[in-house]
Amino acid sequence: MNEMRVKQIMTRLVVSLSPEETIHEAAAKLAANRISGAPVVENDEVIGMVSESDILHAVAPVFPKRRRSILDFLVNTRNFRPMHPPWGPLVRDVMSTMVIFDVSPDASIWEAASLIENRGVKRVPVVDRRGRLVGIVSRADIVRAMGRADSAIASDVLEVLEILGPEVFENLEVKVDQGVATIRGEADRKSTKKIALRLVRRVPGVLQVNDELTYNKDDSKIKVDLSQSDLDVLNPYMTRTGGTA
């Protein structure tokens, strides 16, 4: 069985922040894009993360640990001054500078989920082999992938397979149970089966694939090497964009 990969569910159009932006500018970006945090990028590398809580900690008055009163609020607010008048603190001053945990686009969603849960964060940057930011994956992305109805996933799987042509399969059957897609039937060629399974694994919501698909003719001596662009043309479900929580 094959697991769903981070690159299939991550948000590709990432809202990033510069370390030299003010927290006012950072807050405006988060609000405009309806997100609760964003990576801080310098020279194409992720150097930190900023969340709503980081911004609140930077601008909110510090209260005593005892029970707070209205007087506490008034006194602390009156005494509060920005860190760098007159513009206030910069992103560089408030971002989380702890070890930045990132994930590869080829990692399974279970690896991403484990990292997010163990580190107690809402999102992690997705970086390529060169260390460049290519996306971001959040708790919401993983939940959405896991939460699609099985019937909707099965419908998308069938639609994807129809792209290859109705004449290339016999007795095709698709069953999806809790995100696990089982594909049965016979493909005309081994290469057709290979392409079909690659397409199915990239349908949003397919967490794993049970391969029960056979084939009629072994054409393995003929090299079939589809590029990413070829797959994107074949499968309209492969490219995902949108906001992240």
N, C-alpha and C positions, 0 to 999 in steps of 0.2 A: 504494500500500500504506500501511497505517496502523500505527503503532507502539504498543506497549503503554505505558500511562502510569503514573507513580509512584502516583497515587491508587488504581490497581487492585491494587497489591501492598503498599502501605505498611501498617504497623501503626497502627491508629487509636487504640487504647486505650494511650496513651503513659504510661509511668512517668516522671515528672519529679521533679526535686529542687529544694528551696528553697536559696538561698545561705546561709540561716541555720541549716540543719540541720548536725548534727555528722557527721563522716565515719563514725562508728559507725552513725548512723541511715542514712546513704547506703549503707553496705556492707550493712546489713540489708535495705534495699529491693532492691538488686541481687541479693542472694542469694535472697530470697523470690520474686522474679520470674524468676530464672534468666537474667539478662541481664548483659552485661559492661560496660555503660555507659548513661548517661542524660543528657538535656539538663537544664540548670539554668535555671529560669524565674522571672522576677521581673516583676510587673505585666503578665503575659501575653506577655512577650517573652523569647526565648531569649538569655541573656547568657553562656552558657558550656556546657561539656560536662565530665562527670566519667566516667572509666573506671576499671577495676580497677587499671590501672598507676598512675593518679594517686593512688589511695588507698594503694597499696603504697609509692610514693615518699614519701608523707607519714609513714608509720609505720615503715618499715624503716630500720635503721641504715645509715650511709654507710660503705662499706668502702674501703680503699685500693686503688689500681689494681693493685698487685702481687698475687701469689698469696695468697689468703686462707687463714687457718688457723682452728682452733677458738678459739685465743686471741683473734684479731681479733674473732670473733663475740661472745665473752663480754665483751670490753672495750667494744666499740661498743654492745652492748645495754645494758650497765650504765650507760653514760654518756648513753644516749638519753633525752630528756625530751620530752613533748608540747609543741607550739607554744603552746598556750593551756591550761595546767592549770586546773582538773582535768578538763576535758571533752575536751581534744584539739582539733585544728584543725577549723574549719568547712568546709563545702563551698566557701564563698567563697574560702578560703585555698588550696585545692588544685585547683580547677577550671581547665581550660584557658581562658585568656582571650585567646588569639590570635583573629584574625579568624574569626568563626563563618560557616562556609560552609553555606548551606541551599539547598533546592531547592523548586521550585513543585510542587504536586500535579499540574499539567498537563504537567510535563516528561516526556520519554520516559525509559524505564528505562535507555536507553543514555547519556543525559545524566547520570543519577544514578550509573551505573556508572563513567563517566569521572571524575566529581567525586570519588567515593570512592577510586578508584585513584590519581588524580593527587595527592590530598592525603594519601594514606597513612592513611586513617581506616577504621573499621569501619562507621560509620553516619553519616547526616546528618539533621538535623531537616527536616521538611516544613512550610513556613509558607504561609499564604494571603496575599492581596494586602494585608491589613492588618498583616501581620507576626506574626500569631498562630499559635502552634503547633497544627497539626492532625494531625500524625502523625510517624512516623520511618521511614526506609527504611534497611535494612542490607544488607551483602553477602549475608547469608543469605537475605533476602527476594528479592533478584535471582536468586540461584542456584536457589532453589526454583521461581521462576517459569519459569526457563529449563529446569529439569530434569524437568518433568512429562512423562510418557510421551505420545507423540503419540496413541496409542489412547485414553488417558483424556481428553485434550483434545477429540478428535473426538467422543467419547461425550457430553461436556458440551455441546459446540456443538449437536449434534443435539437434546439435551434442551431447550436454550434455545429453539431454533427451533420445537419442538413446542408451546411455550407459545402461539405465535401461531395455532396451529391447523393440522391436517394438510391442510385444504382450500385453504390459501392458496399452496401451492407445488406445482409439477409437476416431476418428474424431478430432485428435489433430491439433490445429491451433495456430501458434505463430505470433504475430504482434508486431513490435517495432516501436514506434513513438517518436522521440527525446529522446531516452534512456529509455522510459517507455515501458516495455514488458507486453503485455496482453497474457495470456495463457488460451486457451479454449479447451474443450474436456472432455473426461471421463477417469479417471484412474481406474484400476481394484480394488484397495483398497485405503482406507483412508491413510494408511501408505505410499503407493506409491506416493500419492499426496503430502504428507508432505516432503518426500525426494526430489521429483522433484522440488518443490518450493524453497527448501534450495539450491539446485544446481543452479537453474536459478538466484537466487539473488546474486550468487558469480561470475557470468560471467562478465568479465571486460566490462564496458560500460553500464551495466544495472543499471540505477539510481533508478528505482522503479519498482514494479511488481503489475499488476492488476490481481488478482486471480479470474478467471472465470472457473476454473477447478473443475469438480464434480468427484464423485467416486461411484463405484458400490457396494462395500462391506465395511462395517464398522468393521475394525479389531482393533479398538482403545483399546480394553481390552488387546491386546498383545503389550507389551512395546517394542517400537522401539527407541533405543538410539544410534545414530551413533556418534562415536568419531571423532575428527578432522582428525585423521589418516585415518579413514574409508572414510571420505569425500574427502581427498586428493587423495586416490586411485581411487575413482569414477570419480573425476573431474580433468582433466589435466589442467584446467584453473585457479585452485585455488591458486597455488603458483606463486608469481610474484617476479622476481628479476630484477635488472638493475640499471642504473645510475639515478641521479636526478639533476635537474637544480638548 
